[in-house]
Amino acid sequence: PNDPDIGRQYGLSHIRAQDAWDITKGSSNIRIAIIDTGIDQFHPDLSAKYAGGYDFVNSDGLPEDAVGHGTHVAGIAAATTGNGIGIAGVAWNPTIMAYRACHTGCTQEALTNAVLRAANDPNVWVINMSLGNPRYAKGYLDVAISTAINKGITVIAGSGNDGTDETNYPAGLQ
C-alpha cells in the first residue's frame, strides 16, 4: 500500500497483515459496526466506507465523533487502503457503521442499545468495541453481546489499557 503513515502502524506486522492481504482484503458485503465515540464520516480515509449509523448519546442519526477515538478505531479496522492518504486499514473492502454510544464515557444502556442495533443489521459481520470498564460487568450488555454472537457476529472488545489486573468488560464477559 502507498499510504504514507503505514510505517507508523506497528500492529500490521504483528498480525502479519501483508500475508493476510495476499489471501484476502475482505469483502464489500461485510459491514463492521464500530461502537465507540462516533466516526468522522467526512474523513478522507473513511468517507468511501461510511454506511451510516446512529447516535445513542444524542438519540439521533448523526453519530459524529467529537472526541476522535471512534474515527481512529474505524481507520485501523477499515481505512481506505492504497489511496496515498493516511493509514492502511486491516480490512480493505468492508464498510463501516458508526454507533456512537460514548462521549467522554459510555453508559451501559447506550452500549447495550448499540450492540442490539448492530446485531439486528443483517449486513453486520463484526462488532468492534475498543473500550472497557470494570463496571460494565454482567447485565443487559451481556445479553446483547450473546444475542450478537448467537447470530454469528464476531464481537471484539478492548481488554484495557489501564495497566491494572482488574477485568474489563465487555471483553471479560463469558
C-alpha positions, -999 to +999 in steps of 0.1 A: +000+000+000+011+036-007-004+051+024+022+074+039+016+066+076+017+028+071+052+027+086+038+040+119+013+011+121+034-013+141+003-036+146+002-046+109+035-065+111+025-081+145-007-096+129+011-104+096-013-082+076+008-084+045+005-122+045-033-120+051-037-095+023-022-120-001-052-142+007-080-117+012-086-080+017-121-085+030-154-082+012-176-052+005-205-074+016-191-073+052-201-044+075-181-036+106-201-019+134-178+005+153-194+011+187-175+040+202-175+078+201-188+080+166-170+084+133-160+115+112-179+104+081-161+130+060-126+118+069-107+112+037-097+076+047-132+067+058-158+086+038-160+060+010-165+033+036-191+050+057-225+032+057-244+054+082-251+048+119-269+061+149-260+083+179-272+067+212-258+096+232-279+123+215-306+099+201-303+109+165-290+097+132-258+118+133-230+098+151-203+124+146-171+119+165-163+149+187-135+130+206-117+113+177-114+078+193-141+061+172-126+076+140-092+063+150-106+028+156-126+028+123-094+037+105-075+008+120-103-016+110-111-004+075-094+028+063-094+031+025-060+015+017-038+023-013-052+058-017-020+077-008-036+092+023-031+084+060-030+048+071-039+013+057-070-004+071-066-040+082-097-049+061-096-030+028-131-037+014-157-038+042-180-009+050-183+007+085-213+017+106-209+042+133-228+036+166-220+064+190-225+051+225-198+071+242-186+106+246-161+110+274-176+079+289-201+052+280-233+041+296-243+005+298-277+014+283-262+031+252-237+003+247-265-023+250-287-005+226-259-001+201-250-038+202-286-048+197-290-024+168-258-038+152-269-074+159-302-067+140-284-054+109-282-084+085-251-069+069-230-066+102-205-094+105-182-077+131-189-056+161-159-037+174-159-020+209-124-007+216-135+002+252-137-014+285-145-008+321-149-030+352-184-016+358-199-030+326-200-065+342-229-088+337-263-074+328-282-063+298-250-057+278-240-094+284-274-105+269-270-081+239-235-095+232-247-130+235-275-122+210-249-109+185-227-139+190-256-163+186-264-146+153-228-155+141-214-120+145-178-117+157-176-094+187-143-077+196-138-057+227-109-039+243-093-056+273-080-025+289-051+000+286-052+010+323-022-011+335-042-030+361-051-066+366-088-057+370-111-074+345-126-050+320-159-055+303-173-062+278-141-082+269-144-101+303-179-113+296-182-151+294 
